[in-house]
Amino acid sequence: MNHILKISLAAAAAVVLAASCQKEIPAPSVTLESSYEIVVGEELTITPVYKNCEGAVYTWTLNEQVIGNEASLVYTFLEAGDFAVSVSVETEGGNAQASTNVKVKENTAVLTFEGEYWDALIDDPQYGGPLLYGEYDEANYTYLGTDYSWFDDGNTFLASELCENYGAKVYWNGGHAVSGYVGQEPTGDYMLQLAIPLESGHNGSKNFCVHNGYKSGSSIATGYFYFKDGVGRIIESMYVTNTSYYLGSFDVLGTETDWTKITATGYDAEGTVTGTSEFYLSKDGESINEWTLWDLTGLGTPVKVEFDITSSMVNEWGMAIPGYFAYDDVTVRL
């Protein structure tokens, strides 16, 4: 009897000793940053902070679909949007989960007209200057034209040249001229054609661009820009405002029912229309006088965009209001 008791006590002691030698396996934990922001086509690497995850099984999901099984996630998003990304960690000690939001933006570039290159393209004087008009031919009372152009190389790849009419490229035939003339009160003086009444370009910038030109019986050319590398792209938007010359003229000619609008037309490399978009400079007798966003995604993926201006204010020679507008900060998807 004593022998049996001794064996039982020894067995119990062994069980207690074995249990005390076993360590409790701690539960895992995982921590992620609350959000990430990248652009389309950019590779994202997410490396969480793990604790107690030796020998763990990892499962990464994107909108509930499995996209990875490593401790860190390396993933490339091919479209814009907001995405929910989660990781699950499974060990002998239990399970832990964490989630984050990934905001994927379009890869874009913005044409701002800022810098020394653009400063050098601002003509002086505004009308009849050497950059936009060339030499003056006194014998024939005309300007001989110029090769004025600009190119946003390595950024949006947009470019523009003056329109040609009667054998010469002169700004009065239509085109896009870089300007830095601000703070000019509305005026009907065409000599101040590159000025705006605002104190700066969009978002406080120094420079902007001024479009001149519309189609008429005497000219089928009007201002335009295009992608010089020949690649069609989505143009998301640009900011537009009226020039001092336009506003001063509208003050004299406009009524409460008058309007003026821009029509942008996109073309592919073969000259086929890719889309159109309209923007009102004046409507119901009111004209914009601030930098205003114009959504241009309706143009599709054009190689070239042409801007025409039409108005209710006409006379026997055609449109009676100046065909000008200012624009800035053109956003392009790359």
Secondary structure, DSSP 8 states (H G I E B T S, - for coil): -HHHHHHHHHHHHHHHHHHHHS------EEE--SEEEEETT-EEEE--EEES-TT-EEEEEETTEEEE-SSSEEEE--S-EEEEEEEEEEETTEEEEEEEEEEEE--EEEE---SHHHHTT--SSSSS-HHHH--EETTTTEE-----EEE-TTTT-EEEE--EETTEE-GGGSEEEEE----------GGGTT--SSSSSGGG-S-EEEEE---BTTB----EEEETT-----EEEEEEE--HHHHHHHHHH--TT--EEEEEEEE-TTS-EEEEEEEEEEETTEE--S-EEEE-GGG-S-SEEEEEEEES-EETTEE-S--EEEEEEEEEE-
